[in-house]
Amino acid sequence: MRRLIIVELSGEVVELRDIEIFLVLAEELHFGRTAERLHISQARVSQAIKKHERRLGAALFDRTTRTVTLTPVGRRLRDDLRQAYDLIQSGLARASAAGQGLRGTLRLGIMGVLGNELRPVIDKFLTDHPDCDVEIVEFHFSNPFTLLRAGRTDLQLMWLPVRETDITVGPVVLTEERVLAVPSHSDLAARESVSLEDLAGRTAPDPGPDAPAYWITAMLPEHTPSGRHISRGPAARTFHEILALVAAGAAVCPLNAHVTRYYTHPDITYVPIGDAPPADWALVWHTTRDNPSLRAFVETGRALGSRPMTRAAHTR
């Protein structure tokens, strides 16, 4: 399907792959990450963008040695193409499913309660493919990729970034704010919000060696924005171990804001982190284990788009 072409009104043809490259670069704003995500060379990315720009007669990106940003024309093209691309992919997935008699169980890796937040995607997939089923398989943040690489999950819902060379990153389906879990007797507990600088001099849990450092630090940084050190202390391999450490006063920990809906604790207060970037959750899968059910689920998620979860609230 990568060679599918779209015929423009002008009579020119555009490969779907080139449109995909443009849309991913519009998300990543980084040629290297775009190439890694699509498993192509940076030269291929540059080639596709130059082809678009020649066709349109306008620059789509402003490039410097440090940054890549969309031009006004690029932003307009991104917005116009996104919906059309999603519709094409969704149609291809449905056609593929019909042609191959899509059936069987899809194993979906989830951390904690996020299967409930993903219900709209799961329900739509099951409605569109009544001969399929979805099995929820839990994995822990301390060992995020083992089940996927062992074939015990078909795809997983994970916070970004994911930069593994053997893992394909699909659409963002959920986004949310972040909170800091602190002991209820902490000086931070009475605050309406905190900043990442407030973690300086405090101790956070140690998630262990089995998760990539870049992935953990996206949620649990080692330094504040100004460069002050955030200590790592007692080990925590599961979310409930984190809660136990925080309740005991042994650590504080940045968490995703959905915990305020699902996990209350008499000795823990959740305080919104005002300057933390939002957490984006995407569907990811092992690149070599693509299959029709997986593709159909991914296209369902892509078609429904990213859904913001409930806004973070100060919870005592």
C-alpha positions in Angstrom: 0.0 0.0 0.0 3.0 2.3 0.4 3.0 2.8 -3.4 -0.6 4.1 -3.6 -0.7 7.4 -5.5 -3.2 10.3 -5.4 -3.9 12.1 -8.7 -4.1 15.9 -8.2 -6.4 18.1 -10.2 -3.4 19.4 -12.0 -2.6 15.9 -13.3 0.4 15.4 -11.1 0.7 12.3 -9.0 1.8 12.2 -5.3 2.8 9.1 -3.5 1.0 8.4 -0.2 4.4 7.8 1.3 5.5 11.4 0.5 2.3 12.7 2.2 3.1 10.6 5.2 6.6 11.9 5.4 5.4 15.5 5.3 2.8 14.9 8.1 5.3 13.1 10.4 7.8 15.9 9.9 5.1 18.4 10.7 4.6 16.6 14.0 8.3 15.9 14.9 9.8 19.1 13.4 13.0 17.2 13.3 14.4 15.4 10.2 16.4 12.8 12.1 13.4 11.7 14.3 11.1 11.7 11.3 13.5 9.3 9.5 13.8 7.1 12.6 10.1 6.9 13.1 9.4 6.0 9.4 12.5 3.7 9.2 13.9 5.7 6.2 16.9 7.8 5.6 17.1 11.5 6.3 17.9 12.0 2.6 14.5 10.4 1.7 12.8 12.8 4.1 14.5 15.8 2.5 13.7 14.5 -1.0 10.0 14.2 -0.2 9.8 17.7 1.3 11.7 19.3 -1.6 9.3 17.5 -4.0 6.3 19.0 -2.3 7.9 22.5 -2.2 8.7 22.4 -5.9 5.2 21.3 -6.7 3.6 24.0 -4.6 6.1 26.7 -5.3 6.4 27.6 -1.7 8.5 26.7 1.4 6.7 24.3 3.8 9.3 24.5 6.6 11.7 27.2 7.9 15.0 25.4 8.6 17.9 26.6 10.7 20.8 24.7 12.2 18.9 24.3 15.4 15.2 24.4 14.6 12.6 23.3 12.0 9.2 25.1 12.0 6.2 25.1 9.7 5.6 28.1 7.5 2.0 29.4 7.2 1.7 27.5 3.9 3.0 24.4 5.7 0.5 24.7 8.5 -2.3 25.0 6.1 -1.2 22.0 4.1 -0.8 20.0 7.3 -4.3 20.8 8.4 -5.8 20.1 4.9 -3.9 16.8 4.4 -4.3 15.3 7.9 -8.0 14.6 7.6 -7.7 13.3 4.0 -4.8 11.1 4.9 -6.6 9.6 7.9 -9.7 8.9 5.8 -7.5 7.1 3.2 -5.7 5.0 5.8 -9.0 4.1 7.5 -10.5 3.1 4.2 -7.5 1.0 3.3 -7.6 -0.7 6.7 -11.3 -1.6 6.3 -10.8 -2.9 2.8 -7.8 -5.0 3.9 -9.8 -6.4 6.8 -12.7 -7.3 4.6 -10.4 -8.9 2.1 -8.6 -10.9 4.6 -11.5 -11.9 6.8 -10.2 -10.1 9.8 -10.7 -12.1 13.0 -9.0 -13.2 16.2 -7.6 -11.7 19.4 -5.5 -8.5 19.5 -3.3 -8.3 22.5 -3.1 -4.7 23.7 -0.4 -3.7 26.2 -1.6 -1.2 28.8 -0.2 0.4 31.9 -2.7 0.4 34.8 -6.2 1.8 34.1 -5.5 3.3 30.7 -7.5 0.6 29.0 -10.6 2.4 30.3 -9.4 5.7 28.8 -8.9 3.9 25.5 -12.4 2.5 25.5 -13.7 4.6 22.5 -11.0 3.2 20.3 -11.5 -0.4 21.5 -15.3 -0.2 21.2 -15.1 1.3 17.7 -12.6 -1.4 16.6 -14.9 -4.2 18.0 -18.0 -2.6 16.3 -16.2 -2.4 12.9 -14.7 -5.9 13.3 -17.2 -8.1 15.1 -15.1 -11.3 14.6 -12.2 -9.7 16.6 -11.5 -9.4 20.3 -9.2 -7.3 22.3 -7.2 -8.8 25.3 -5.7 -6.3 27.7 -2.2 -7.2 28.9 -0.7 -5.1 31.7 3.0 -4.1 31.6 5.0 -1.9 34.0 6.9 1.3 33.3 10.1 -0.3 34.7 10.2 -2.9 31.9 8.3 -1.3 29.0 9.4 -3.2 25.8 9.9 -6.8 26.9 6.4 -8.0 26.2 6.3 -6.3 22.9 9.6 -7.7 21.7 8.7 -11.2 23.0 5.5 -11.2 21.0 3.3 -11.3 24.1 1.6 -8.1 23.1 0.7 -7.0 19.5 0.8 -3.3 20.3 1.0 -1.1 23.3 -0.1 2.3 24.5 2.9 4.3 25.6 3.9 7.8 26.4 6.2 9.6 24.0 8.9 9.8 23.0 9.6 6.2 21.9 12.9 6.0 20.0 13.6 2.3 19.7 14.9 1.3 16.3 12.8 -1.8 16.2 9.5 -0.2 17.4 7.1 1.7 15.1 5.3 4.7 16.6 1.7 5.2 15.5 -0.9 7.8 16.1 -1.2 9.8 19.4 -4.6 8.8 20.8 -4.6 10.4 24.3 -3.0 13.4 25.9 -3.0 14.7 29.4 -1.4 17.0 31.9 0.9 16.0 34.7 0.8 16.1 38.5 3.3 15.7 41.3 2.5 13.1 43.9 3.7 14.3 47.3 3.2 13.1 50.9 0.2 14.9 52.3 2.3 16.4 55.1 4.8 17.9 52.5 5.2 21.6 52.3 4.2 21.3 48.6 0.8 19.7 49.4 -0.9 23.0 50.2 0.2 24.6 46.9 -2.3 25.1 44.1 0.4 24.1 41.6 4.1 23.4 41.5 6.9 23.8 38.9 9.6 21.4 37.8 12.0 23.6 39.7 10.3 22.5 42.9 11.8 19.0 42.5 15.3 20.3 43.1 16.8 18.8 46.2 14.0 16.3 46.5 14.1 12.5 46.0 12.3 10.6 43.2 11.9 6.9 42.9 14.5 4.8 41.0 12.7 2.9 38.2 15.6 0.5 37.6 17.8 -0.3 34.6 15.4 -2.0 32.2 13.7 1.1 30.8 15.5 3.4 28.4 16.8 6.5 30.2 15.3 8.9 27.6 11.9 7.4 28.0 11.9 7.6 31.8 13.3 11.1 32.0 10.5 12.3 29.8 8.3 11.7 32.8 10.7 11.7 35.6 13.6 14.1 34.8 17.0 13.9 36.4 17.4 17.7 36.4 15.2 20.7 36.7 14.9 23.1 33.7 17.7 25.3 35.3 19.9 22.2 35.7 19.5 21.5 39.4 19.8 17.8 40.3 16.8 15.7 41.2 18.0 12.7 43.3 16.9 9.2 42.6 16.3 7.2 45.7 14.4 4.0 46.6 13.6 1.5 43.9 10.1 1.3 42.5 9.2 -1.1 39.7 5.4 -0.7 39.7 3.0 2.2 40.1 1.8 0.9 43.4 5.3 0.7 44.7 5.6 4.4 43.8 2.5 5.2 45.8 3.9 3.3 48.8 7.1 5.3 48.7 5.3 8.7 48.4 2.8 7.8 51.2 5.7 6.9 53.4 7.4 10.3 52.8 10.4 8.6 51.0 9.9 10.2 47.6 7.9 12.6 45.4 7.1 11.6 41.9 5.7 13.3 38.7 2.8 11.3 37.4 0.2 11.5 34.6 -2.9 13.4 35.7 -5.3 10.5 35.1 -4.1 9.1 38.5 -6.2 11.8 40.2 -9.3 10.1 38.8 -8.5 6.5 39.6 -6.1 6.5 42.6 -6.9 8.3 45.8 -4.8 7.8 49.0 -5.2 9.3 52.4 -1.5 10.1 52.7 -0.9 11.4 49.2 -1.7 14.7 47.5 -1.6 15.3 43.8 -0.5 18.8 42.8 -0.7 20.0 39.2 2.8 20.7 37.6 2.2 24.1 35.9 5.2 24.0 33.5 5.4 20.3 32.6 4.7 19.6 28.9 1.6 17.5 28.3 2.0 13.7 28.1 1.2 12.3 24.6 0.2 8.6 24.5 0.6 6.7 21.2 0.1 3.2 19.9 3.4 1.5 19.2 4.2 -2.0 17.9 7.2 -4.1 16.9 8.1 -3.3 13.3 8.4 -6.9 12.2 5.1 -8.1 13.7 2.6 -6.1 11.5 -0.7 -7.9 10.9 -4.2 -7.0 9.6 -5.8 -6.7 13.1 -3.0 -4.5 14.3 -3.3 -2.2 11.3 -7.0 -2.0 11.6 -6.8 -1.1 15.3 -4.1 1.6 14.6 -6.2 3.1 11.8 -9.2 3.2 14.1 -7.1 5.1 16.7 -5.8 7.4 13.9 -9.3 8.1 12.6 -10.7 9.0 16.1 -7.8 11.3 16.7 -6.2 12.4 20.0 -8.5 12.8 22.9 -7.5 15.0 25.9 -8.1 13.3 29.3 -9.6 15.1 32.2 -7.8 18.3 33.3 -5.5 17.9 36.3 -7.0 19.0 39.6 -5.4 19.6 43.0 -6.4 16.4 45.0 -5.8 16.0 48.6 
